[in-house]
Every structure is written in structure tokens, then in C-alpha cells.
Amino acid sequence: MIEKKYEGVARYVETGIEAIGRFGLKALEFRDRHVKLVMPLAGNVNHVGMMYAGALFSLGEVVGGAIFGVAFDFRKYFPIVREVQIRYLQPALTDVTLTVDMTEAQVAEVLAGLEAKGKADFVLDLDLKDANETVVAHVRGTWQARKIPEGFPVPWPTEGA
């Protein structure tokens, strides 16, 4: 379920970055500090019949921005990627989902860094799962939250915010 206040963010995650839109990624759940995305197998099959590694990597990378959009005030802050590592564990032969949650304590820690320094890192350890709940890849990423400088255009949709 996508909460109404996050519909714009969910649409942006699906289509705001053209490359991600071409993969066909879909937002399944967007609510406070919780996101679930799915990368379809259809359209993302490689030369040996499994999901293309780049589609899996993109799913693991874009989720940092997605969770940011439901955890922080995207009218004041924006995320960037610092580092993403992926370990492919099993061939993905079905659609692949990725669920991520941030606790209130994690959000508070990032906000404290934002207020003190204008930027703060957050790390996510993520499991990408096939339709059978088998972990097909593990992602560890570091994203950075930054204050939007005065006069800088807001990079997220703000309707409903």
C-alpha cells in the first residue's frame, strides 16, 4: 500500500530517473520509514535467462533514495549515493523484491548530523529476494543526506508534503 502523502515520491522513484523507469521498477509499499519495491523479471532478462545484474544493482541502489523520501523532509534535504556494494548469491529467475525500513532512532541520528554538519551518512544492509523469498543478492550501501542549499531547486515532488 502506498500512503497518499507518498504517492508523488513513489511515482518519482518509478519514473523520475529515466534509466530506472526503463527497468520497469514498481513501488509496492510506501509509508513512514518503510519502502518495498519490485524489479520485474520481464524486460530484464540477460543472455542466459536470469535477471540482468544491472537491474538487481539498480534496485539496490535506488532504494536509498526511496527510503529517504519516506523518512526525511524532502523539502529540506536530499540524498546522494556514496557507495554501493552488491554480492550476487543466486540466479534471479523471478521478479525480485526489496524491503527496507528505518527506525525512528536511525532517522534521529541522521537528522542530528544534518543539523550539526549539513550532511550525514546512513548505511543500509539489504537483501534482494525472489518470489520464493530466496535471497538472490545482498547490498550494502552508504547514502548521504544533505541540506538543500537556499535557492537550490527541490529535487523531489512536493505535492502532498
Backbone hydrogen bonds, N-H to C=O, Kabsch-Sander energy under -0.5 kcal/mol:
donor,donor_aa,acceptor,acceptor_aa,energy
3,E,1,M,-0.7
3,E,30,F,-2.9
6,Y,3,E,-2.3
7,E,4,K,-1.6
10,A,6,Y,-2.7
11,R,7,E,-2.5
12,Y,8,G,-2.3
13,V,9,V,-2.6
14,E,10,A,-2.0
15,T,11,R,-2.4
16,G,12,Y,-2.9
17,I,12,Y,-0.5
18,E,16,G,-0.6
20,I,17,I,-0.7
21,G,17,I,-2.2
22,R,18,E,-1.9
23,F,19,A,-0.9
23,F,20,I,-0.8
24,G,20,I,-0.7
24,G,21,G,-0.9
25,L,20,I,-1.0
26,K,38,V,-2.5
28,L,26,K,-0.5
28,L,36,K,-2.8
29,E,36,K,-1.8
30,F,1,M,-1.7
31,R,34,H,-2.3
33,R,70,V,-2.3
34,H,31,R,-2.6
35,V,100,V,-2.4
36,K,29,E,-2.2
37,L,98,L,-2.5
38,V,26,K,-2.4
39,M,96,V,-3.2
44,N,41,L,-2.6
46,N,50,M,-3.3
49,G,46,N,-1.4
51,M,92,A,-2.8
52,Y,44,N,-3.7
55,A,52,Y,-0.9
56,L,52,Y,-1.6
57,F,53,A,-2.6
58,S,54,G,-2.4
59,L,55,A,-2.1
60,G,56,L,-2.1
61,E,57,F,-2.0
62,V,58,S,-2.9
63,V,59,L,-1.2
64,G,61,E,-1.2
65,G,62,V,-0.7
66,A,62,V,-1.8
67,I,63,V,-2.9
68,F,64,G,-1.4
69,G,65,G,-1.8
70,V,66,A,-0.6
70,V,67,I,-0.9
71,A,67,I,-0.6
71,A,68,F,-1.1
72,F,68,F,-2.1
74,F,72,F,-1.2
76,K,73,D,-2.0
77,Y,73,D,-1.9
78,F,146,R,-2.4
80,I,144,Q,-2.0
82,R,142,T,-3.0
83,E,142,T,-2.0
85,Q,140,R,-2.6
87,R,138,H,-2.5
88,Y,86,I,-0.5
89,L,136,V,-2.9
90,Q,136,V,-1.6
93,L,91,P,-0.7
96,V,39,M,-2.6
97,T,129,K,-2.9
98,L,37,L,-2.2
100,V,35,V,-2.6
102,M,33,R,-2.0
107,V,103,T,-2.2
108,A,104,E,-2.6
109,E,105,A,-2.2
110,V,106,Q,-2.0
111,L,107,V,-2.8
112,A,108,A,-2.3
113,G,109,E,-1.8
114,L,110,V,-2.5
115,E,111,L,-2.5
116,A,112,A,-2.2
117,K,113,G,-3.0
118,G,113,G,-0.7
118,G,114,L,-1.7
119,K,113,G,-0.8
120,A,145,A,-2.2
122,F,143,W,-2.7
124,L,141,G,-2.4
126,L,124,L,-0.5
126,L,139,V,-3.3
128,L,126,L,-0.5
128,L,137,A,-2.8
129,K,97,T,-2.6
129,K,127,D,-0.5
130,D,134,T,-2.4
133,E,130,D,-2.1
136,V,128,L,-2.8
136,V,134,T,-0.6
137,A,128,L,-1.3
138,H,87,R,-2.3
139,V,126,L,-2.7
140,R,85,Q,-2.3
141,G,124,L,-2.5
142,T,83,E,-3.3
143,W,122,F,-2.8
144,Q,80,I,-3.1
145,A,120,A,-3.3
146,R,78,F,-2.5
147,K,118,G,-2.2
148,I,76,K,-3.4
152,F,149,P,-2.3
161,A,158,T,-2.0
